């Protein structure tokens, strides 16, 4: 009997854009960024608007508005922070000249 070959797990699809509020964990999954990155953005005054009525919540409308204002991600630009990508693909590091 032939051995079964396992296929690598596919990345989970981004959840559909909805309405209402979401937690940092939900936004983290949607943006495919860590919750720590979201915390850093809040501290730095970056990222989508949020409210703190007893816990941090993001409104889908604010997230969509923030996404619409991001660079389109053309040649070598990280969509999330707009910084040029280095040759290794990391944002924010200087590119080799």
Long-range contacts (C-beta under 8 A, 24 or more apart in sequence): 17-60, 17-64, 18-60, 19-60, 19-61, 20-59, 20-60, 21-51, 21-57, 21-58, 21-59, 21-60, 22-57, 22-58, 22-60, 22-63, 23-55, 23-56, 23-57, 23-58, 24-56, 24-58, 26-58, 27-58, 27-63, 30-63, 31-80, 33-80, 37-80, 46-81
